[in-house]
């Protein structure tokens, strides 16, 4: 399949969507609804940005599997590694925060 039917929509989705996401975050911070001095708010902001990155990676992996750039097995293995690593990192971050 040509680039314009495969990767161009992906790039458009995350460039335009990412810009709208950033505008939304800026509006929320400027309005005072998100106070970056509070650790609870910083944690949720981190979760929001990580969620965006999470979906970008997952979408790219499944696109590559569909286009046979990666085999489905490789895509699933990379997805599991990414999921376990990120969830483990998040778990350690929250456990460390609760202990301090």
ChimeraX commands (.cxc) that place a marker at each C-alpha (Angstrom):
marker #1 position 0.00,0.00,0.00 radius 0.5
marker #1 position 1.21,3.53,-0.68 radius 0.5
marker #1 position 2.50,5.86,2.02 radius 0.5
marker #1 position -0.51,8.15,1.61 radius 0.5
marker #1 position -2.87,5.33,2.62 radius 0.5
marker #1 position -0.86,3.91,5.48 radius 0.5
marker #1 position 1.43,6.30,7.34 radius 0.5
marker #1 position 0.06,9.68,6.30 radius 0.5
marker #1 position -3.20,9.15,8.27 radius 0.5
marker #1 position -1.15,8.02,11.27 radius 0.5
marker #1 position 1.04,11.12,11.09 radius 0.5
marker #1 position -1.99,13.38,10.61 radius 0.5
marker #1 position -3.82,11.76,13.54 radius 0.5
marker #1 position -1.00,12.26,16.01 radius 0.5
marker #1 position 0.21,15.66,14.76 radius 0.5
marker #1 position -3.23,17.29,14.66 radius 0.5
marker #1 position -4.50,15.31,17.64 radius 0.5
marker #1 position -1.30,16.02,19.57 radius 0.5
marker #1 position -1.61,19.74,18.89 radius 0.5
marker #1 position -5.22,19.74,20.06 radius 0.5
marker #1 position -4.17,17.73,23.11 radius 0.5
marker #1 position -1.44,20.27,23.92 radius 0.5
marker #1 position -3.82,23.20,23.44 radius 0.5
marker #1 position -6.24,21.50,25.81 radius 0.5
marker #1 position -3.54,20.95,28.43 radius 0.5
marker #1 position -2.40,24.58,28.12 radius 0.5
marker #1 position -5.99,25.82,28.55 radius 0.5
marker #1 position -6.46,23.63,31.61 radius 0.5
marker #1 position -3.18,24.84,33.17 radius 0.5
marker #1 position -3.86,28.52,32.36 radius 0.5
marker #1 position -7.38,28.31,33.79 radius 0.5
marker #1 position -5.99,27.08,37.10 radius 0.5
marker #1 position -7.81,23.76,36.98 radius 0.5
marker #1 position -4.48,21.94,36.98 radius 0.5
marker #1 position -2.07,23.10,39.65 radius 0.5
marker #1 position 1.41,21.84,38.80 radius 0.5
marker #1 position 2.56,22.56,42.36 radius 0.5
marker #1 position 0.47,19.60,43.58 radius 0.5
marker #1 position 2.05,16.19,43.12 radius 0.5
marker #1 position -1.35,14.61,42.51 radius 0.5
marker #1 position -1.94,16.91,39.53 radius 0.5
marker #1 position 1.57,16.32,38.16 radius 0.5
marker #1 position 0.94,12.58,38.38 radius 0.5
marker #1 position -2.24,12.88,36.32 radius 0.5
marker #1 position -0.53,15.10,33.78 radius 0.5
marker #1 position 2.17,12.43,33.42 radius 0.5
marker #1 position -0.53,9.78,32.97 radius 0.5
marker #1 position -2.17,11.86,30.23 radius 0.5
marker #1 position 1.07,12.33,28.29 radius 0.5
marker #1 position 2.04,8.71,28.77 radius 0.5
marker #1 position -1.38,7.65,27.49 radius 0.5
marker #1 position -0.83,9.60,24.29 radius 0.5
marker #1 position 2.59,7.99,23.80 radius 0.5
marker #1 position 1.10,4.58,24.66 radius 0.5
marker #1 position -1.50,4.83,21.92 radius 0.5
marker #1 position 1.04,6.13,19.41 radius 0.5
marker #1 position 3.33,3.14,20.01 radius 0.5
marker #1 position 0.51,0.61,19.98 radius 0.5
marker #1 position -0.97,2.08,16.80 radius 0.5
marker #1 position 2.44,2.05,15.09 radius 0.5
marker #1 position 3.10,-1.58,16.09 radius 0.5
marker #1 position -0.25,-2.79,14.79 radius 0.5
marker #1 position 0.20,-0.77,11.58 radius 0.5
marker #1 position 3.58,-2.40,11.03 radius 0.5
marker #1 position 2.07,-5.83,11.66 radius 0.5
marker #1 position -0.76,-5.13,9.21 radius 0.5
marker #1 position 1.71,-3.96,6.55 radius 0.5
marker #1 position 3.94,-6.98,7.25 radius 0.5
marker #1 position 6.90,-4.77,8.17 radius 0.5
marker #1 position 6.93,-6.75,11.41 radius 0.5
marker #1 position 5.46,-10.18,11.82 radius 0.5
marker #1 position 2.42,-10.42,14.04 radius 0.5
marker #1 position 4.46,-12.44,16.53 radius 0.5
marker #1 position 7.17,-9.74,16.70 radius 0.5
marker #1 position 4.54,-7.04,17.07 radius 0.5
marker #1 position 2.85,-8.89,19.94 radius 0.5
marker #1 position 6.20,-9.53,21.66 radius 0.5
marker #1 position 7.17,-5.85,21.37 radius 0.5
marker #1 position 3.72,-4.87,22.62 radius 0.5
marker #1 position 4.07,-7.17,25.66 radius 0.5
marker #1 position 7.57,-5.87,26.43 radius 0.5
marker #1 position 6.35,-2.28,26.18 radius 0.5
marker #1 position 3.26,-3.00,28.29 radius 0.5
marker #1 position 5.10,-4.89,31.02 radius 0.5
marker #1 position 7.92,-2.34,31.13 radius 0.5
marker #1 position 5.63,0.66,31.27 radius 0.5
marker #1 position 3.26,-0.84,33.82 radius 0.5
marker #1 position 6.24,-1.93,35.92 radius 0.5
marker #1 position 7.71,1.56,35.73 radius 0.5
marker #1 position 4.38,3.10,36.71 radius 0.5
marker #1 position 3.94,0.65,39.57 radius 0.5
marker #1 position 7.41,1.37,40.93 radius 0.5
marker #1 position 6.82,5.11,40.65 radius 0.5
marker #1 position 3.54,4.96,42.58 radius 0.5
marker #1 position 4.88,2.53,45.23 radius 0.5
marker #1 position 7.93,4.74,45.77 radius 0.5
marker #1 position 5.67,7.78,46.07 radius 0.5
marker #1 position 3.42,6.06,48.67 radius 0.5
marker #1 position 6.41,5.04,50.81 radius 0.5
marker #1 position 7.88,8.56,50.98 radius 0.5
marker link #1:1,2 radius 0.2
marker link #1:2,3 radius 0.2
marker link #1:3,4 radius 0.2
marker link #1:4,5 radius 0.2
marker link #1:5,6 radius 0.2
marker link #1:6,7 radius 0.2
marker link #1:7,8 radius 0.2
marker link #1:8,9 radius 0.2
marker link #1:9,10 radius 0.2
marker link #1:10,11 radius 0.2
marker link #1:11,12 radius 0.2
marker link #1:12,13 radius 0.2
marker link #1:13,14 radius 0.2
marker link #1:14,15 radius 0.2
marker link #1:15,16 radius 0.2
marker link #1:16,17 radius 0.2
marker link #1:17,18 radius 0.2
marker link #1:18,19 radius 0.2
marker link #1:19,20 radius 0.2
marker link #1:20,21 radius 0.2
marker link #1:21,22 radius 0.2
marker link #1:22,23 radius 0.2
marker link #1:23,24 radius 0.2
marker link #1:24,25 radius 0.2
marker link #1:25,26 radius 0.2
marker link #1:26,27 radius 0.2
marker link #1:27,28 radius 0.2
marker link #1:28,29 radius 0.2
marker link #1:29,30 radius 0.2
marker link #1:30,31 radius 0.2
marker link #1:31,32 radius 0.2
marker link #1:32,33 radius 0.2
marker link #1:33,34 radius 0.2
marker link #1:34,35 radius 0.2
marker link #1:35,36 radius 0.2
marker link #1:36,37 radius 0.2
marker link #1:37,38 radius 0.2
marker link #1:38,39 radius 0.2
marker link #1:39,40 radius 0.2
marker link #1:40,41 radius 0.2
marker link #1:41,42 radius 0.2
marker link #1:42,43 radius 0.2
marker link #1:43,44 radius 0.2
marker link #1:44,45 radius 0.2
marker link #1:45,46 radius 0.2
marker link #1:46,47 radius 0.2
marker link #1:47,48 radius 0.2
marker link #1:48,49 radius 0.2
marker link #1:49,50 radius 0.2
marker link #1:50,51 radius 0.2
marker link #1:51,52 radius 0.2
marker link #1:52,53 radius 0.2
marker link #1:53,54 radius 0.2
marker link #1:54,55 radius 0.2
marker link #1:55,56 radius 0.2
marker link #1:56,57 radius 0.2
marker link #1:57,58 radius 0.2
marker link #1:58,59 radius 0.2
marker link #1:59,60 radius 0.2
marker link #1:60,61 radius 0.2
marker link #1:61,62 radius 0.2
marker link #1:62,63 radius 0.2
marker link #1:63,64 radius 0.2
marker link #1:64,65 radius 0.2
marker link #1:65,66 radius 0.2
marker link #1:66,67 radius 0.2
marker link #1:67,68 radius 0.2
marker link #1:68,69 radius 0.2
marker link #1:69,70 radius 0.2
marker link #1:70,71 radius 0.2
marker link #1:71,72 radius 0.2
marker link #1:72,73 radius 0.2
marker link #1:73,74 radius 0.2
marker link #1:74,75 radius 0.2
marker link #1:75,76 radius 0.2
marker link #1:76,77 radius 0.2
marker link #1:77,78 radius 0.2
marker link #1:78,79 radius 0.2
marker link #1:79,80 radius 0.2
marker link #1:80,81 radius 0.2
marker link #1:81,82 radius 0.2
marker link #1:82,83 radius 0.2
marker link #1:83,84 radius 0.2
marker link #1:84,85 radius 0.2
marker link #1:85,86 radius 0.2
marker link #1:86,87 radius 0.2
marker link #1:87,88 radius 0.2
marker link #1:88,89 radius 0.2
marker link #1:89,90 radius 0.2
marker link #1:90,91 radius 0.2
marker link #1:91,92 radius 0.2
marker link #1:92,93 radius 0.2
marker link #1:93,94 radius 0.2
marker link #1:94,95 radius 0.2
marker link #1:95,96 radius 0.2
marker link #1:96,97 radius 0.2
marker link #1:97,98 radius 0.2
marker link #1:98,99 radius 0.2
marker link #1:99,100 radius 0.2
view
